Amino acid sequence: MIKSVNPGAVGLVVTEFISVEGLTRNNVKSQLMLRFKEVERPISIQIFGYDIERMINAAKMVEDAGAEIVDINCGCPVPKVVRRGGGCELMRQPDHLARIVESVSGAVKIPVTVKIRAGWDESSINAPDVGRRVESAGAKLIAVHGRTRVQMYRGEADWGIVSAVQSAVHIPVVGSGDVVDRSSAQRFYDSGAAGLMIGRGAMYNPWIFSELSEGKTSSISRRNELAAVDFLLKYIDEAEADEGERGAVTRVKQISGHITRGLRDGAEFRNRLCHSSSLQQTRAILLEWASRSVGSGEELGERIGV
Ligand SMILES: Cc1cc2nc3c(=O)[nH]c(=O)nc-3n(C[C@H](O)[C@H](O)[C@H](O)COP(=O)(O)O)c2cc1C
């Protein structure tokens, strides 16, 4: 959906991380996470884990699934993940990480990329060093989230560290962290990084990719009540087709929390949506909210094509 509302502006889609333990033990949920649609290409599928054999086998499964890229997660701060050696813990074990990258790169034909954080904590910032190590081990791109593991998602992302990694390596570096609009994107432009990755900002404003690609001076924003309803109605259809009514009701509630933030009567809408237990109800609440922005239901139907 992000690609469809930002024609030509999204270069790469990356999946959420998939456990190599799950994948290599034939866990159904993990296998289902390998699915993607043709429109999502080029797509990078991200895996996380510690065991070298399992990382290799999971990367082969990613390649067999048809992904263009396999990405290794070294950024996840969640205790359940780092306790088992995965995610950001790999930044504390750069020798082991280099072995993983080398082994996986030797086992698949598609490019292997790595996502890292600034370091474990403030006193052990090692992203430039880890960047050099994974580049020598065969990584073709590095994505850097400028926070430490200890910071989790608190404080501000440090784009200076993104810059430092780009200066330390010869492969492209993609910066990540806190870009939500044109002015916050300035950190990316100043960093000298090859690419920009947007996470939470895209959940708040799915049109952000077009807005940024239109240039620094344009002030057009596509984010408004009608656009949000249009997006959510299409999202409902996608989610229903993918995981049925119950799953879709929950997902719509999640995404609505971000996309309606700051919009007119958004808080009241979210409150009503909380109590919705069917998609029919969800659609009705959405349309009611949207009709306030345009007046008549007919006019609304014309404008959002329902
Ligand atoms: C709910 C949530 C889930 C995330 N899942 C992943 C993930 O699976 N893999 C990953 O590399 N980063 C993941 N991230 C981190 C983001 O990719 C990104 O680096 C971070 O949120 C900072 O960028 P942002 O401010 O644009 O969101 C996640 C972040 C959030 C908030």
The ligand as an SDF file (V2000), in Angstrom:
LIG
                    3D

 31 33  0  0  0  0  0  0  0  0999 V2000
    7.1300   -1.4480   16.1410 C   0  0  0  0  0  0  0  0  0  0  0  0
    8.4960   -1.4610   15.4990 C   0  0  0  0  0  0  0  0  0  0  0  0
    8.9550   -2.6330   14.9060 C   0  0  0  0  0  0  0  0  0  0  0  0
   10.2230   -2.6780   14.3100 C   0  0  0  0  0  0  0  0  0  0  0  0
   10.6480   -3.8380   13.7240 N   0  0  0  0  0  0  0  0  0  0  0  0
   11.8580   -3.8540   13.1250 C   0  0  0  0  0  0  0  0  0  0  0  0
   12.3220   -5.0390   12.4610 C   0  0  0  0  0  0  0  0  0  0  0  0
   11.6350   -6.0800   12.4400 O   0  0  0  0  0  0  0  0  0  0  0  0
   13.5400   -4.9950   11.8760 N   0  0  0  0  0  0  0  0  0  0  0  0
   14.3250   -3.8610   11.8990 C   0  0  0  0  0  0  0  0  0  0  0  0
   15.4140   -3.8650   11.3300 O   0  0  0  0  0  0  0  0  0  0  0  0
   13.9240   -2.7600   12.5240 N   0  0  0  0  0  0  0  0  0  0  0  0
   12.7230   -2.7230   13.1120 C   0  0  0  0  0  0  0  0  0  0  0  0
   12.3130   -1.5720   13.7530 N   0  0  0  0  0  0  0  0  0  0  0  0
   13.2210   -0.4060   13.7790 C   0  0  0  0  0  0  0  0  0  0  0  0
   12.9880    0.4960   12.5610 C   0  0  0  0  0  0  0  0  0  0  0  0
   13.3480   -0.1680   11.3710 O   0  0  0  0  0  0  0  0  0  0  0  0
   13.7970    1.7980   12.6320 C   0  0  0  0  0  0  0  0  0  0  0  0
   15.1670    1.5380   12.5420 O   0  0  0  0  0  0  0  0  0  0  0  0
   13.5330    2.5910   13.9090 C   0  0  0  0  0  0  0  0  0  0  0  0
   12.1730    2.5600   14.2730 O   0  0  0  0  0  0  0  0  0  0  0  0
   13.9390    4.0620   13.7500 C   0  0  0  0  0  0  0  0  0  0  0  0
   13.3940    4.6090   12.5850 O   0  0  0  0  0  0  0  0  0  0  0  0
   11.9960    5.4270   12.5590 P   0  0  0  0  0  0  0  0  0  0  0  0
   12.1520    6.5860   13.5210 O   0  0  0  0  0  0  0  0  0  0  0  0
   11.8710    5.8460   11.1100 O   0  0  0  0  0  0  0  0  0  0  0  0
   10.9040    4.4930   12.9880 O   0  0  0  0  0  0  0  0  0  0  0  0
   11.0550   -1.5240   14.3440 C   0  0  0  0  0  0  0  0  0  0  0  0
   10.5830   -0.3500   14.9430 C   0  0  0  0  0  0  0  0  0  0  0  0
    9.3230   -0.3010   15.5300 C   0  0  0  0  0  0  0  0  0  0  0  0
    8.8700    0.9820   16.1800 C   0  0  0  0  0  0  0  0  0  0  0  0
  1  2  1  0
  2  3  1  0
  2 30  2  0
  3  4  2  0
  4  5  1  0
  4 28  1  0
  5  6  2  0
  6  7  1  0
  6 13  1  0
  7  8  2  0
  7  9  1  0
  9 10  1  0
 10 11  2  0
 10 12  1  0
 12 13  2  0
 13 14  1  0
 14 15  1  0
 14 28  1  0
 15 16  1  0
 16 17  1  0
 16 18  1  0
 18 19  1  0
 18 20  1  0
 20 21  1  0
 20 22  1  0
 22 23  1  0
 23 24  1  0
 24 25  2  0
 24 26  1  0
 24 27  1  0
 28 29  2  0
 29 30  1  0
 30 31  1  0
M  END
$$$$
